[in-house]
């Protein structure tokens, strides 16, 4: 195995594939990257058995072959070489030699016959989305995933495909985000899978990697499902991310989405967010980080009461339709959704102080966010 490759290309692809490698894995091969060279390409693979990232770069190799090297050390070394240099990689007996103008280094290699790989044959295409469209959908859902493993199913993003419609849903016990888009694939039927949020996050990082963006001719994400239904392949250009699906029944979330409301307000997102940040100075010390919202007479009043510290009260003008409403939410969750909405205004709907609040982005009617209220003291 022998090839010459740009240091910039090699570093970029090694960095991507290394993201899922656990340097403390019990299985020695899982500490390593797989390097697989054909006549026209080098494939670099990292895995933790749950997620596998494969990055393929086009090269003109002198000799084909494959080997594996320690991911952490190889990545650290390659990233110290100037991006303008070329790197020669050559496999020797038990070592991989890396040469550049900066010098030579040899890495001890491991046999790759037992390197664990996902099988990519016989997969069914579920959807195809523009890269940034996919990334935006993940942005608007992933933050609502559960952060602990008490209920593993809630740590992933629920993806439902029906013909050319793709819906992503994420929820924990306090909030829910849902967004829908149209796929350009020709899938016919219905399918539901729960993809680990870590895998979805890795795809977004690849999409927004400036080097990958520059070399990707078709900036689309294609999602394929394995024949046995155990894992998916998310493909973006020459980057492939395999993810083992989270097993279990996703909660029946549709029942918590309100179908009616008694109060609707339209608020300047910027003004609301700025006021909430000031209120948050007090609310973060309150029990449950509670902020009280009072909608009445085209005005939103926000309060945080902390007897040991003090209190704060802010007002923002709103366009108010329907009944007056007093309701409380956790300040962090409010800041999360208002930071995420991209329009200058945000629409808020609710019915009572104990019913879920609904947040909408006016320019994106396929998106909604639901937030459960906190108990108000009588």
Long-range contacts (C-beta under 8 A, 24 or more apart in sequence): 1-35, 1-37, 1-61, 1-63, 1-64, 1-65, 1-66, 1-67, 1-89, 1-90, 1-91, 2-61, 2-62, 2-63, 2-88, 2-89, 2-90, 2-91, 3-37, 3-42, 3-59, 3-60, 3-61, 3-62, 3-63, 3-88, 3-89, 4-59, 4-60, 4-62, 4-86, 4-87, 4-88, 4-89, 5-42, 5-57, 5-59, 5-86, 5-87, 5-89, 6-83, 6-86, 6-87, 7-78, 7-81, 7-82, 7-83, 7-84, 7-85, 7-86, 7-87, 7-100, 8-83, 8-84, 8-211, 9-57, 10-57, 10-78, 10-87, 10-89, 11-75, 11-78, 11-79, 11-81, 11-83, 12-55, 12-209, 12-211, 12-212, 13-42, 13-44, 13-55, 13-56, 13-57, 14-44, 14-55, 14-71, 14-74, 14-75, 14-78, 14-79, 15-75, 15-79, 16-44, 16-53, 16-55, 16-205, 16-206, 16-209, 16-212, 16-239, 17-44, 17-45, 17-46, 17-53, 17-54, 17-55, 17-71, 18-46, 18-71, 18-72, 18-75, 19-46, 19-53, 19-202, 19-205, 20-46, 20-47, 20-48, 20-51, 20-52, 20-53, 20-198, 20-202, 21-46, 21-47, 21-48, 21-71, 21-72, 22-48, 23-71, 23-72, 28-110, 29-68, 29-110, 29-112, 29-114, 29-115, 29-116, 30-116, 31-70, 31-71, 31-72, 32-68, 32-69, 32-70, 32-71, 32-110, 32-115, 33-68, 33-69, 33-70, 33-71, 33-74, 33-75, 34-66, 34-67, 34-68, 34-112, 34-115, 34-117, 35-66, 35-67, 35-68, 35-69, 35-89, 35-96, 36-66, 36-112, 37-61, 37-63, 37-64, 37-65, 37-66, 37-89, 38-64, 39-64, 42-89, 45-115, 45-117, 46-71, 47-116, 47-117, 47-118, 49-116, 49-244, 50-196, 50-243, 50-244, 51-196, 51-198, 51-199, 51-202, 51-241, 51-242, 51-243, 51-244, 52-117, 52-118, 52-240, 52-241, 52-242, 52-243, 53-202, 53-239, 53-240, 53-241, 53-242, 54-239, 54-240, 54-241, 54-242, 55-238, 55-239, 55-240, 56-238, 56-239, 56-240, 57-238, 58-238, 63-91, 65-91, 66-112, 67-91, 67-96, 67-109, 67-110, 67-112, 68-109, 68-110, 68-111, 68-112, 68-115, 69-96, 69-107, 69-108, 69-109, 69-110, 70-107, 70-108, 73-107, 74-107, 77-105, 77-107, 118-226, 118-231, 118-233, 118-242, 119-226, 120-233, 120-240, 120-242, 122-226, 122-227, 123-224, 123-225, 123-226, 123-227, 123-233, 124-187, 124-224, 124-225, 124-227, 125-185, 125-187, 125-222, 125-223, 125-224, 126-159, 126-161, 126-166, 126-183, 126-185, 126-187, 126-191, 126-193, 126-223, 126-224, 126-225, 126-232, 127-161, 127-164, 127-166, 127-183, 127-185, 127-187, 127-222, 127-223, 128-183, 128-184, 128-185, 128-220, 128-221, 128-222, 128-223, 129-166, 129-181, 129-183, 129-184, 129-220, 129-221, 130-219, 130-220, 130-221, 131-207, 131-216, 131-219, 131-220, 131-221, 131-236, 132-207, 132-219, 133-181, 134-203, 134-204, 134-207, 134-221, 135-203, 135-204, 135-207, 135-208, 137-166, 137-168, 137-179, 137-181, 138-168, 138-200, 138-201, 138-203, 138-204, 139-204, 139-340, 140-168, 140-177, 140-179, 140-340, 140-367, 140-369, 141-168, 141-169, 141-170, 141-177, 141-178, 141-179, 142-170, 142-197, 142-200, 142-201, 143-170, 143-177, 143-336, 143-340, 144-170, 144-171, 144-172, 144-175, 144-176, 144-177, 144-369, 145-170, 145-171, 145-172, 145-197, 146-171, 146-172, 146-173, 147-172, 152-246, 152-248, 153-194, 153-246, 153-247, 153-248, 153-249, 153-250, 153-251, 154-251, 155-196, 155-197, 155-246, 156-194, 156-195, 156-196, 156-197, 156-245, 156-246, 157-194, 157-195, 157-197, 157-200, 158-192, 158-193, 158-194, 158-250, 158-253, 159-192, 159-193, 159-194, 159-195, 159-223, 160-190, 160-191, 160-192, 161-187, 161-189, 161-190, 161-191, 161-192, 162-189, 162-190, 163-187, 163-188, 163-189, 163-190, 169-250, 169-253, 170-197, 171-251, 171-253, 173-372, 174-330, 174-333, 174-371, 174-372, 175-333, 175-337, 175-369, 175-370, 175-371, 175-372, 176-253, 176-256, 176-257, 176-369, 176-370, 177-367, 177-368, 177-369, 177-370, 178-253, 178-257, 178-367, 178-368, 178-369, 179-364, 179-366, 179-367, 179-368, 180-366, 180-367, 181-366, 184-220, 185-222, 191-225, 192-250, 193-225, 193-229, 193-232, 193-245, 194-245, 194-246, 194-248, 194-250, 195-232, 195-234, 195-243, 195-245, 195-246, 196-243, 196-244, 196-245, 196-246, 199-234, 199-241, 199-243, 200-234, 202-241, 203-234, 203-236, 203-241, 206-236, 206-239, 206-241, 207-236, 212-236, 212-237, 212-239, 256-356, 256-370, 257-356, 257-358, 257-368, 257-370, 258-349, 258-350, 258-351, 258-355, 258-356, 258-358, 258-370, 260-351, 261-322, 261-349, 261-350, 261-351, 261-358, 262-322, 262-323, 262-325, 262-350, 262-351, 262-352, 263-295, 263-320, 263-321, 263-322, 263-323, 263-324, 263-325, 263-349, 263-350, 263-351, 264-320, 264-321, 264-322, 264-347, 264-348, 264-349, 265-295, 265-300, 265-318, 265-319, 265-320, 265-321, 265-347, 265-348, 265-349, 266-318, 266-319, 266-345, 266-346, 266-347, 266-348, 266-362, 267-300, 267-316, 267-318, 267-319, 267-345, 267-346, 267-348, 268-316, 268-317, 268-344, 268-345, 269-338, 269-341, 269-343, 269-344, 269-345, 269-346, 270-344, 271-316, 271-317, 272-300, 272-316, 272-338, 272-346, 273-335, 273-338, 273-339, 275-302, 275-314, 275-315, 275-316, 276-302, 276-331, 276-334, 276-335, 276-338, 277-335, 278-312, 278-314, 279-303, 279-304, 279-312, 279-314, 279-331, 280-304, 280-331, 280-332, 280-335, 281-312, 282-306, 282-309, 282-310, 282-311, 282-312, 283-331, 284-331, 284-332, 285-309, 288-330, 288-374, 289-330, 289-331, 289-332, 290-328, 290-329, 290-330, 290-331, 290-374, 291-328, 291-329, 291-330, 291-331, 291-334, 292-326, 292-327, 292-328, 292-376, 293-325, 293-326, 293-327, 293-328, 293-329, 294-324, 294-325, 294-326, 295-320, 295-324, 295-325, 295-326, 295-327, 295-348, 296-320, 296-324, 296-325, 297-324, 304-331, 325-350, 325-352, 325-353, 326-353, 326-376, 327-353, 327-357, 327-373, 327-376, 328-353, 328-373, 328-374, 328-375, 328-376, 329-357, 329-371, 329-373, 329-374, 330-374, 333-371, 334-371, 337-369, 337-371, 340-369
